[in-house]
Amino acid sequence: MCSLQPNSERKPSIVILDFGSQYSELIARRVRETEVYSLVLGYRTSLEELCRLSPKGIILSGGPNSVYSEDAPVCDPGIWNLGIPVLGVCYGMQLMVHQLGGSVQAAHGRAEYGKAPLSIDDPTALLTNVLDGSIMWMSHGDSVKKLPDGFLRLAHTANTSEAAIADHVRKLYGVQFHPEVVHSTKGMEMIRNFVYNICGCDPNWTTNTFIDEAITQVRDQVGEKRVLLALSGGVDSSTLAFLLHKAIGKQLTCMFIDQGFMRKGEPEFLMDFFDKKFHINVEYINARKRFISKLEGVCDPEEKRKVIGAEFIRVFEEESLRLGPFDYLAQGTLYPDVIESSGTNVDPKTGERMAVKIKSHHNVGGLPKDLQFKLVEPLRKLFKDEVRKVGRSLGLPEEIVRRHPFPGPGLAIRILGEVTDQKLNCLRDADLIVREEIKKSGLYNDIWQAFAVLLPVCSVGVMGDKRTYAWPVVLRCVSSEDGMTADWSHLPYEILECISNRIVNEVSDVNRVVFDITSKPPGTIEWE
Ligand code: XMP
């Protein structure tokens, strides 16, 4: 597959050079919250490329290294003379100081972690409207010892004498804390000061401008050709369907493959919503029998994923031939996938770029590499929260916009061991009760995921005067920022009680409900 990017790509107003911080993406998101378009690039980005992009400001991220270590990642020192304002955050600030002739001292037991009140020495420029005593999030070992010529101190903390610094003339700024994290109470104020007052950016990165630009680009890219989209009902593919429908109308064909592992009522809801209500052309492919028969006797979780993934590709290929020909395939690739796959992060040991996160799962919607499609990926500039805004603005209901993540192989991986129709029906009923009760409690939007898992072991119970010998259902409910780590949700007893009562009373073949109180790590969110 070859990926075609439209020529009229929007240039970033702010470039974030990534030195391996876990917060680089977060800085980019914070800048975008001010309606200023930002991109994360590797720290080795050349001066030539920076000049081509001509951002109005550059932010240097933090990073795990010391500027004096042998393999410390460094940017081209020519950056200081481009006439572009620069804000260095933690390591970024130390690098600025180091390269401009100041000095940095090693931690030697003086590392500072956590919240610290900021004492302000110069309440201008970066610190305009930042109150003395504002709390900032510190997380650093090394600190600045001697400022380079032309720099002055803007603020200090009890443990760090140079907590914020500036060369007002050259518009170079540094902070030893993390303005991007929520614990820094006036962090957003600083980011706004930097992007608006210091860099002179305009707030022009809005949902509506994004939608207008994306529509123009898609039209330019595909012309009169036909586009195929595999719709799953998740927020990404749903937003993509709406956006493409608006851009190219009937040239878009969505394919919804029902493998039989979706939640109760979801296939019907999707078809009603997209096809009937919004007249988006959706081809419903009922492949339930194919999938379940392929899973006969398959118990191993990885094997299950492989079988489902391979069958998905087969169905997709067959159906795309039947419905085609198509020139383009639309994919809901998001910005974090782009950053990850271009590997802008830095291995602290080797200084080499590496991916921030290791993706634990690939969607079964993942398609073979050798399909003869060109790609349309209009969401590849967006973070997930931006996709939600775009989806909402295009008219997607909250039910889809706020939908909890759902694995591509669906309920098949939430049934441990072999998948059968009986188990699927049982899990679907239990899962619906969990969703209904969590929604009723008003907690749905505070929770990352809430679902039921079916364990294929029987235990003894008693119902009425009868002995039962049936399966347990696990209630899994977690809070998380990104799915990489998670905590079990401390649900009120009344909700637990209600879910448990309803499941044992209403779902046949289940006589017990247990609540999973394992965080991730060491557990995972799904059971499999
Ligand atoms: P685990 O179980 O690894 O899951 O803690 C982390 C997050 O990933 C979701 N997940 C998937 N998402 N396709 C997806 O799009 C998949 O195959 C898949 N498997 C797991 C999971 O629900 C959780 O939010």
Residues whose N, C-alpha, C, O or C-beta is under 5 A from the ligand:
A	BS01	XMP	S360 H361 H362 N363 V364 P405 F406 P407 G408 P409 G483 T524 I525 E526
